[in-house]
Protein backbone atom coordinates (compact mmCIF):
# COMPACT_ATOMS: atom_id res chain seq x y z
CA UNK A 1 0.00 0.00 0.00
CA UNK A 2 1.21 3.49 -0.90
CA UNK A 3 0.10 7.08 -0.40
CA UNK A 4 -0.24 8.49 -3.92
CA UNK A 5 -2.49 10.10 -6.45
CA UNK A 6 -3.32 6.93 -8.38
CA UNK A 7 -3.72 8.66 -11.76
CA UNK A 8 -0.41 10.50 -11.51
CA UNK A 9 1.62 7.43 -10.53
CA UNK A 10 -0.19 5.44 -13.20
CA UNK A 11 1.00 8.07 -15.70
CA UNK A 12 4.60 7.64 -14.48
CA UNK A 13 4.36 3.87 -14.93
CA UNK A 14 2.72 4.14 -18.37
CA UNK A 15 5.48 6.49 -19.53
CA UNK A 16 8.30 4.29 -18.20
CA UNK A 17 6.76 1.13 -19.66
CA UNK A 18 6.14 2.78 -23.04
CA UNK A 19 9.74 4.03 -23.13
CA UNK A 20 11.02 0.55 -22.26
CA UNK A 21 8.94 -1.11 -24.99
CA UNK A 22 10.17 1.43 -27.55
CA UNK A 23 13.78 0.98 -26.41
CA UNK A 24 13.55 -2.79 -26.93
CA UNK A 25 12.02 -2.59 -30.43
CA UNK A 26 15.24 -3.72 -32.15
CA UNK A 27 16.60 -5.88 -29.34
CA UNK A 28 16.91 -9.63 -29.89
CA UNK A 29 15.66 -10.20 -26.33
CA UNK A 30 12.65 -8.19 -25.15
CA UNK A 31 12.12 -8.58 -21.44
CA UNK A 32 10.24 -6.02 -19.36
CA UNK A 33 9.99 -6.35 -15.60
CA UNK A 34 7.95 -4.16 -13.26
CA UNK A 35 8.49 -4.75 -9.55
CA UNK A 36 7.78 -3.17 -6.17
CA UNK A 37 9.64 -3.73 -2.92
CA UNK A 38 10.31 -1.93 0.35
CA UNK A 39 12.61 1.03 -0.19
CA UNK A 40 13.59 1.77 3.39
CA UNK A 41 12.52 4.65 5.63
CA UNK A 42 8.82 4.03 4.94
CA UNK A 43 9.24 4.17 1.17
CA UNK A 44 8.28 1.72 -1.56
CA UNK A 45 10.69 1.29 -4.50
CA UNK A 46 9.18 0.69 -7.92
CA UNK A 47 11.38 -0.50 -10.78
CA UNK A 48 10.85 -0.83 -14.52
CA UNK A 49 13.61 -2.86 -16.14
CA UNK A 50 14.19 -3.50 -19.85
CA UNK A 51 16.65 -5.33 -22.10
CA UNK A 52 17.10 -2.48 -24.55
CA UNK A 53 20.41 -0.90 -25.59
CA UNK A 54 20.79 1.14 -22.40
CA UNK A 55 21.16 4.89 -22.03
CA UNK A 56 23.87 6.81 -23.85
CA UNK A 57 26.28 8.43 -21.38
CA UNK A 58 25.96 11.75 -23.21
CA UNK A 59 22.28 12.08 -22.25
CA UNK A 60 22.28 10.20 -18.93
CA UNK A 61 23.15 13.21 -16.75
CA UNK A 62 20.29 15.30 -18.16
CA UNK A 63 17.76 12.54 -18.81
CA UNK A 64 15.15 13.95 -16.41
CA UNK A 65 15.50 17.57 -17.60
CA UNK A 66 12.83 19.11 -19.81
CA UNK A 67 13.50 18.84 -23.56
CA UNK A 68 16.21 16.18 -23.19
CA UNK A 69 15.26 13.29 -25.47
CA UNK A 70 16.85 10.20 -26.96
CA UNK A 71 14.05 9.85 -29.54
CA UNK A 72 13.98 11.47 -32.99
CA UNK A 73 10.33 12.41 -32.56
CA UNK A 74 10.46 12.91 -28.79
CA UNK A 75 9.74 16.23 -27.13
CA UNK A 76 11.77 15.35 -24.05
CA UNK A 77 9.02 16.06 -21.56
CA UNK A 78 7.92 12.60 -20.42
CA UNK A 79 10.75 11.87 -17.98
CA UNK A 80 10.76 15.46 -16.72
CA UNK A 81 7.06 15.14 -15.91
CA UNK A 82 7.72 11.77 -14.25
CA UNK A 83 10.37 13.39 -12.05
CA UNK A 84 8.01 16.21 -11.08
CA UNK A 85 5.24 13.75 -10.15
CA UNK A 86 7.53 11.45 -8.16
CA UNK A 87 9.12 14.35 -6.27
CA UNK A 88 5.67 15.80 -5.50
CA UNK A 89 4.94 12.44 -3.83
CA UNK A 90 8.04 12.72 -1.63
CA UNK A 91 10.16 10.34 -3.68
CA UNK A 92 12.95 10.41 -6.22
CA UNK A 93 13.56 8.80 -9.62
CA UNK A 94 16.80 7.52 -11.15
CA UNK A 95 18.27 5.02 -13.60
CA UNK A 96 20.82 2.27 -13.33
CA UNK A 97 22.33 0.00 -15.97
CA UNK A 98 20.68 -3.42 -16.00
CA UNK A 99 23.16 -6.27 -15.54
CA UNK A 100 23.40 -8.02 -18.90
CA UNK A 101 22.28 -4.91 -20.82
CA UNK A 102 19.39 -2.52 -20.72
CA UNK A 103 18.20 -0.04 -18.15
CA UNK A 104 16.41 -0.05 -14.81
CA UNK A 105 14.30 3.01 -14.02
CA UNK A 106 13.53 3.21 -10.32
CA UNK A 107 11.48 5.54 -8.19
CA UNK A 108 10.37 5.73 -4.60
CA UNK A 109 7.02 6.75 -3.14
CA UNK A 110 5.66 6.94 0.40
CA UNK A 111 4.34 3.74 1.89
CA UNK A 112 0.86 3.80 3.42
CA UNK A 113 2.31 3.10 6.87
CA UNK A 114 4.44 6.25 6.72
CA UNK A 115 3.26 9.14 8.84
CA UNK A 116 4.31 12.55 7.62
CA UNK A 117 5.70 14.79 10.28
CA UNK A 118 5.11 18.52 10.25
Buried (B, 14 or more C-beta within 10 A) or exposed (E): EBBBEEEBBEBBBEBBBEBBEBBBEEBEEBBBEEEEEEBEEBBBBBBBBBBBBBBEEEEBEEBBEBEBBBEEEBEBBBBBBBBBBBEEBBBBBEBEEBEEEBBBBBBBBBBEEBEEEE
